[in-house]
Amino acid sequence: MRTMFLEAFGLLSVSIIDIESDFLFHAICYAIWLISFNFNMLFNTILHHYSGFRNLNDVHDVTFHVKRLMFIIGVIVSISSGVFYVSYVWLCNNIAYALFSVAECILVGLNSGFYFLLVFEMRGARVEMTVSNPRYSITLA
C-alpha cells in the first residue's frame, strides 16, 4: 500500500517540480516514482498469478500475460533510462539525452496502460464511495 502512495507522490512531484527549480528533488522523485511503479507492477502481477484470478476466464489470463510483458518492458526501460541519463552526464551526448526522454515517455505510457488494465479487469464491478457532511450528502455509484 505504501508503494501506491509513493508512486503517486513521485509522479506528481516529477510533474510539478521541474529540473530548473530543484534538480535534486526532481531526480529523487523520479527515482521514487520508477522504483515504486516497478514494485507495484511486480506485486500486482504476482498477486494476479497466485490468487487464481487469472484462471477465472480467458480475459483474465490474457491480461495477466499483458501485465507480465509490461512489467518486463518497464524494468528494462527503467534501468535503461538511468543508464542513458548517466551516459548523457558523463559524455555530454545529446543522443543519450534523447533516448532518456524517449524512455521517460514510454514509462509514462506504461504507467497509464498498466492501471488501465486494472480498471479493464473490473468490468461489471461497482465502486461506491459516500462523502457526507452535515450540510451535504453525496453518493457516487
N, C-alpha and C positions, 0 to 999 in steps of 0.2 A: 504494500500500500504506500509505503514511503517513496518508493521509486516513481509511482504515478505522480505524486506531488512534486518530487524533484524534477521530473521530466517537464511538467507544466511550468515550473519556476524557471528552469533553464531555457526553455524555448521562448517564453515570454520575455525574459531578460535579454536574450540574444536579439530578439526583435525590437526591443525598446532602446537598449543601450548600444550605441554604435561604437566602432573602433576608435574614432577620433575623440569621443568624450571620455572613455575609460577603457583602454585596450585590454588591460589585465583582467578586469572584471568581465568584459565581453568574452575573452578567451576561456576563463574559468567557467562561465555559464554555458559556453558552447560544449566544453568537456562534460559538464554535469548533464546537459541535455543528451549528448551522444551516449554516454555510459548508461544513464538510466533508461533511455529508449531501447538500447540493445538488451539490457536486463529484462525490461518489460516484455519485449518480444520473446526472449528465451523462456521466461516464466509462463507466459500465455501459451506458447507452443507446447511446452511440457505438460501443462495442465490440460490442454486440449487433447493430447495423446493419452495420458494416463487416467483421465476421468472417464473414458469410454464415450465421450461426447461425439467423437468422430465416427463411431460405429452406429449412431442413431439412424443416419441416412447418407446417401451418396453426396449430398451437398456439403455436409459437414466434413466428410473425408476429403473432398476436393479443396475446401477452404483450409483444412489442416496442411495439405501439401503446398498450397499457395503461401500460407503463413511461414512454413518452414523455408521455402525458397526465398521469401522476403527477408527472413532472419539471416540466412546465409549471405545474401547480397548486401544486407545492411551492415553486417560485421565487416565484410571485405571493404565496402565503400567507406565506412567509418575509419578503419585503420589507414586506408589509402589517403583519406583527407588529411590526417595528421602527417603522413609521410610527405604529401605534396606541399603542405604548408612549411614544414621544416626544410624541405628542399628549396622552396622559394626564399626563405630567410637566409639560408647558408649560401645559395648560389645566385640569388637575385635573378632568377629565371622567371620571366613572365608567363611562360607556358605552364610551369608548375603552379603558379597562382591561378591561372585559368582552369587548370584541372581541379584545383582545390575548390574553386567556385562551382564548377560543374558537379563535383561530389556533394557539395553542400545542397545544391538544388535537388539532386537525386535523393538525398536523405530526407529532405522536407517532403518530397513526393511519397517516399516510402512510409514516412510517419503518417501522412494523411491516408494513404491506401490501407495501411495496417489497421488503423482504427475504423476505417470504413468497413472492413471485413468483419469486425466485431459487431457493428450495427447490422450488417447484412445477415449475419448468422441468427440474429434475434427476430427474424420475421415472425409475426404473429404474437410476439411477447408485448406486454404492456408495462410501462413505467409510470407510476403515479407519484406525484410529489405535491404535498399540500403545504402552502405557506399561509400562516394565519397571523392576524394582527387584531387587536380589539376592534379596530375600525374597518378592516378589510379581511376578506377571506377569498383565497384564490385556489382552485384545484385544477391542476394540469393533468390531462389523461391522454 
